[in-house]
């Protein structure tokens, strides 16, 4: 599983890198643009960025048993972008530290959790849960990217290959 550890370390770094780029673009929006319903699943940049932080906290609680976890997928964790950005940066550091803490035994293990929307308990292997989680982040960053382009803004490059090239060059 050493290769798996490297895989998730890459995704944790990529996640933080992509979020920094996305938040820089969001910070350039007016408040009206930031809150405008652009037809994304969580409507606006505000809703989308809040959803990503909310679900990351939910998953981190499932993975670690620690931390605050909203009880709604559409929770508004922070009303102000500056507060949301600070919380996002802290959560990304927490994600990187969690992935760094994993060893072969834990990567081969399972997690037990309850969904936000239902009381039944799920038991799932950790690695497919991590795969889903990192894929979910990318999926909703795609929505945020669409919001930026629908507002006529230049959206940042978020492809994994760009992160890998920057990381290889020591710029990520």
C-alpha positions in Angstrom: 0.0 0.0 0.0 3.0 2.3 -0.1 1.9 3.3 -3.6 -1.6 4.0 -2.3 -0.1 6.3 0.4 1.7 8.3 -2.3 -1.5 8.4 -4.3 -3.5 10.0 -1.5 -0.6 12.3 -0.5 -0.8 13.6 -4.1 -4.5 14.1 -3.9 -4.3 15.9 -0.6 -1.7 18.3 -2.0 -3.7 18.7 -5.2 -6.8 19.5 -3.2 -5.1 22.3 -1.2 -3.5 23.7 -4.4 -6.8 23.7 -6.4 -8.7 25.3 -3.5 -6.1 28.1 -3.2 -6.5 28.8 -6.9 -10.2 28.7 -6.7 -10.5 30.9 -3.7 -8.2 33.5 -5.3 -10.5 33.6 -8.2 -13.6 33.9 -5.9 -12.0 36.7 -4.0 -11.9 38.8 -7.2 -15.7 38.6 -7.6 -18.0 41.3 -6.4 -20.3 40.2 -3.6 -23.2 40.1 -6.0 -21.3 37.9 -8.4 -20.1 35.7 -5.5 -23.7 35.1 -4.4 -25.4 35.0 -7.8 -27.4 31.8 -8.6 -25.7 30.5 -11.7 -27.5 27.2 -11.9 -24.9 25.1 -10.2 -26.1 22.3 -7.9 -25.5 24.6 -4.8 -26.5 27.6 -6.9 -23.8 30.1 -6.3 -20.0 30.3 -5.7 -21.0 31.0 -2.1 -23.2 27.9 -1.9 -20.6 25.7 -3.7 -17.6 26.7 -1.6 -19.6 26.3 1.6 -20.8 22.8 0.4 -17.2 21.7 -0.2 -16.1 22.8 3.3 -19.2 21.3 4.9 -18.7 17.9 3.2 -15.0 17.9 3.9 -15.7 18.4 7.5 -18.4 15.6 7.4 -15.9 13.2 5.8 -13.1 14.2 8.1 -15.3 13.4 11.1 -16.1 10.0 9.6 -12.4 9.3 9.0 -11.0 10.7 12.3 -14.0 10.8 14.7 -13.0 14.4 15.4 -14.0 17.9 14.4 -17.1 19.8 13.7 -19.5 18.3 11.1 -22.5 20.1 9.8 -25.8 18.2 9.7 -26.8 19.5 6.2 -25.0 19.2 2.9 -26.1 22.7 2.0 -24.9 24.2 5.3 -23.6 27.7 5.1 -20.5 27.3 7.3 -19.4 30.9 6.9 -21.4 33.8 5.5 -18.3 35.9 4.7 -15.8 34.7 2.0 -12.8 35.8 4.1 -13.9 33.6 7.0 -14.7 30.8 4.6 -11.3 31.1 3.0 -9.5 31.0 6.4 -11.6 27.9 7.4 -10.8 26.3 4.0 -7.1 26.8 4.5 -7.2 25.3 8.0 -9.3 22.3 6.7 -6.8 21.7 3.9 -4.0 21.6 6.4 -6.0 19.2 8.5 -6.6 17.0 5.4 -2.9 16.9 4.5 -2.0 16.0 8.1 -4.6 13.2 8.2 -3.4 11.7 5.0 0.2 12.0 6.2 -0.8 10.1 9.3 -2.1 7.0 7.4 -0.1 3.8 7.3 -0.6 0.6 5.4 -2.7 -0.9 8.2 -5.1 2.0 8.3 -5.3 2.3 4.5 -6.3 -1.4 4.5 -9.0 -0.8 7.1 -12.6 0.3 7.2 -14.6 3.2 8.5 -18.0 3.1 10.0 -20.3 6.1 9.6 -23.9 7.4 9.3 -25.0 9.6 6.4 -26.3 13.0 7.1 -29.6 12.1 5.6 -30.3 8.6 7.1 -29.7 6.8 10.4 -28.3 3.5 9.1 -24.7 2.7 9.7 -22.4 2.0 6.8 -19.1 0.1 6.9 -16.8 0.8 4.0 -13.2 0.2 3.2 -11.2 3.3 3.7 -9.5 3.5 0.3 -12.7 3.6 -1.8 -14.1 6.2 0.7 -11.0 8.4 0.1 -11.4 7.9 -3.7 -15.0 9.1 -3.5 -14.0 12.0 -1.3 -11.3 13.4 -3.5 -13.4 12.9 -6.6 -16.3 14.7 -4.9 -14.1 17.7 -4.3 -13.0 17.8 -7.9 -16.6 17.5 -9.1 -17.8 20.5 -7.2 -14.7 22.6 -8.0 -15.9 21.9 -11.6 -19.2 23.6 -10.7 -17.3 26.6 -9.2 -15.2 26.7 -12.4 -18.4 26.9 -14.4 -19.8 29.7 -12.2 -16.6 31.7 -12.9 -16.9 31.2 -16.7 -20.7 32.0 -16.6 -19.8 35.3 -15.0 -17.4 36.0 -17.9 -14.4 35.6 -15.6 -11.2 33.7 -16.4 -11.3 30.6 -14.3 -8.0 29.2 -13.0 -6.5 26.0 -14.4 -7.4 23.2 -12.0 -6.3 20.1 -13.9 -4.4 17.6 -11.9 -1.6 17.6 -14.5 -0.9 21.2 -13.8 -0.6 20.5 -10.1 1.7 17.6 -10.8 4.0 19.7 -13.0 4.1 22.5 -10.4 4.7 20.0 -7.6 7.5 18.4 -9.6 9.1 21.8 -10.1 8.7 22.7 -6.4 6.1 25.5 -7.1 2.9 23.9 -5.8 
